[in-house]
């Protein structure tokens, strides 16, 4: 509303609104990539700690769960499902 009042019409303020919107989208994408890096690092550390706690050899099993998400689990090699 401030831009509409400042520029006099919606059509005059549209380019500035577009720049603002694309700026917000760029920040959102940057934040999601940063969260991906942080989550991946924590997940790797968790897998390493589970492997260290296991006394035998382990393997990582993955399967596609609900909604198409991949679920992973660290299991001992001698365990059968």
Short mmCIF file of the C-alpha atoms (twelve columns), coordinates in Angstrom:
data_MODEL
# 
_entry.id   MODEL 
# 
loop_
_atom_site.group_PDB 
_atom_site.id 
_atom_site.type_symbol 
_atom_site.label_atom_id 
_atom_site.label_alt_id 
_atom_site.label_comp_id 
_atom_site.label_asym_id 
_atom_site.label_seq_id 
_atom_site.Cartn_x 
_atom_site.Cartn_y 
_atom_site.Cartn_z 
_atom_site.pdbx_PDB_model_num 
ATOM 1  C CA . UNK A 1  0.000  0.000   0.000   1 
ATOM 2  C CA . UNK A 2  2.898  2.315   0.740   1 
ATOM 3  C CA . UNK A 3  4.284  1.776   -2.758  1 
ATOM 4  C CA . UNK A 4  0.897  2.361   -4.379  1 
ATOM 5  C CA . UNK A 5  0.505  5.636   -2.493  1 
ATOM 6  C CA . UNK A 6  4.137  6.603   -3.161  1 
ATOM 7  C CA . UNK A 7  4.075  5.916   -6.901  1 
ATOM 8  C CA . UNK A 8  0.467  6.884   -7.520  1 
ATOM 9  C CA . UNK A 9  -0.802 3.641   -9.049  1 
ATOM 10 C CA . UNK A 10 -0.457 -0.106  -8.892  1 
ATOM 11 C CA . UNK A 11 1.011  -0.302  -12.391 1 
ATOM 12 C CA . UNK A 12 3.745  2.208   -11.501 1 
ATOM 13 C CA . UNK A 13 4.753  0.288   -8.362  1 
ATOM 14 C CA . UNK A 14 4.647  -3.220  -9.922  1 
ATOM 15 C CA . UNK A 15 8.343  -3.359  -10.980 1 
ATOM 16 C CA . UNK A 16 9.429  -2.458  -7.449  1 
ATOM 17 C CA . UNK A 17 7.091  -5.071  -5.989  1 
ATOM 18 C CA . UNK A 18 8.598  -7.654  -8.354  1 
ATOM 19 C CA . UNK A 19 12.153 -6.813  -7.232  1 
ATOM 20 C CA . UNK A 20 11.067 -7.089  -3.599  1 
ATOM 21 C CA . UNK A 21 9.329  -10.427 -4.239  1 
ATOM 22 C CA . UNK A 22 12.309 -11.911 -6.099  1 
ATOM 23 C CA . UNK A 23 14.604 -10.720 -3.298  1 
ATOM 24 C CA . UNK A 24 12.476 -12.557 -0.733  1 
ATOM 25 C CA . UNK A 25 12.470 -15.689 -2.921  1 
ATOM 26 C CA . UNK A 26 16.275 -15.548 -3.280  1 
ATOM 27 C CA . UNK A 27 16.692 -15.254 0.496   1 
ATOM 28 C CA . UNK A 28 14.304 -18.171 1.003   1 
ATOM 29 C CA . UNK A 29 16.280 -20.375 -1.410  1 
ATOM 30 C CA . UNK A 30 19.563 -19.413 0.279   1 
ATOM 31 C CA . UNK A 31 18.109 -20.287 3.690   1 
ATOM 32 C CA . UNK A 32 16.826 -23.659 2.479   1 
ATOM 33 C CA . UNK A 33 20.240 -24.545 1.004   1 
ATOM 34 C CA . UNK A 34 21.884 -23.582 4.279   1 
ATOM 35 C CA . UNK A 35 19.455 -25.761 6.223   1 
ATOM 36 C CA . UNK A 36 20.171 -28.647 3.844   1 
ATOM 37 C CA . UNK A 37 23.909 -28.386 4.555   1 
ATOM 38 C CA . UNK A 38 23.310 -28.260 8.314   1 
ATOM 39 C CA . UNK A 39 20.904 -31.208 8.249   1 
ATOM 40 C CA . UNK A 40 23.247 -33.295 6.097   1 
ATOM 41 C CA . UNK A 41 26.142 -32.655 8.477   1 
ATOM 42 C CA . UNK A 42 24.083 -33.646 11.532  1 
ATOM 43 C CA . UNK A 43 22.775 -36.753 9.777   1 
ATOM 44 C CA . UNK A 44 26.298 -37.863 8.838   1 
ATOM 45 C CA . UNK A 45 27.457 -37.404 12.429  1 
ATOM 46 C CA . UNK A 46 24.476 -39.410 13.669  1 
ATOM 47 C CA . UNK A 47 25.253 -42.263 11.277  1 
ATOM 48 C CA . UNK A 48 28.922 -42.230 12.310  1 
ATOM 49 C CA . UNK A 49 27.994 -42.394 15.991  1 
ATOM 50 C CA . UNK A 50 25.581 -45.279 15.380  1 
ATOM 51 C CA . UNK A 51 28.279 -47.118 13.467  1 
ATOM 52 C CA . UNK A 52 30.792 -46.520 16.282  1 
ATOM 53 C CA . UNK A 53 28.325 -47.784 18.912  1 
ATOM 54 C CA . UNK A 54 27.751 -50.986 16.965  1 
ATOM 55 C CA . UNK A 55 30.169 -53.768 17.841  1 
ATOM 56 C CA . UNK A 56 29.976 -55.543 14.482  1 
ATOM 57 C CA . UNK A 57 29.882 -54.425 10.933  1 
ATOM 58 C CA . UNK A 58 26.875 -52.411 9.912   1 
ATOM 59 C CA . UNK A 59 25.096 -51.555 6.714   1 
ATOM 60 C CA . UNK A 60 22.784 -48.721 5.829   1 
ATOM 61 C CA . UNK A 61 19.400 -49.755 4.518   1 
ATOM 62 C CA . UNK A 62 17.238 -47.271 2.703   1 
ATOM 63 C CA . UNK A 63 13.702 -47.484 1.430   1 
ATOM 64 C CA . UNK A 64 11.127 -45.140 -0.020  1 
ATOM 65 C CA . UNK A 65 8.590  -44.258 2.642   1 
ATOM 66 C CA . UNK A 66 5.315  -42.413 2.582   1 
ATOM 67 C CA . UNK A 67 5.162  -39.416 0.293   1 
ATOM 68 C CA . UNK A 68 8.214  -40.540 -1.673  1 
ATOM 69 C CA . UNK A 69 10.715 -39.697 1.068   1 
ATOM 70 C CA . UNK A 70 13.783 -41.896 1.474   1 
ATOM 71 C CA . UNK A 71 14.170 -43.399 4.948   1 
ATOM 72 C CA . UNK A 72 17.563 -44.716 6.021   1 
ATOM 73 C CA . UNK A 73 18.519 -46.954 8.922   1 
ATOM 74 C CA . UNK A 74 21.847 -48.275 10.242  1 
ATOM 75 C CA . UNK A 75 21.513 -52.010 10.997  1 
ATOM 76 C CA . UNK A 76 23.988 -54.770 11.894  1 
ATOM 77 C CA . UNK A 77 24.995 -56.884 8.887   1 
ATOM 78 C CA . UNK A 78 23.913 -60.108 10.543  1 
ATOM 79 C CA . UNK A 79 20.373 -58.818 11.230  1 
ATOM 80 C CA . UNK A 80 17.804 -60.087 8.754   1 
ATOM 81 C CA . UNK A 81 14.463 -58.359 8.101   1 
# 
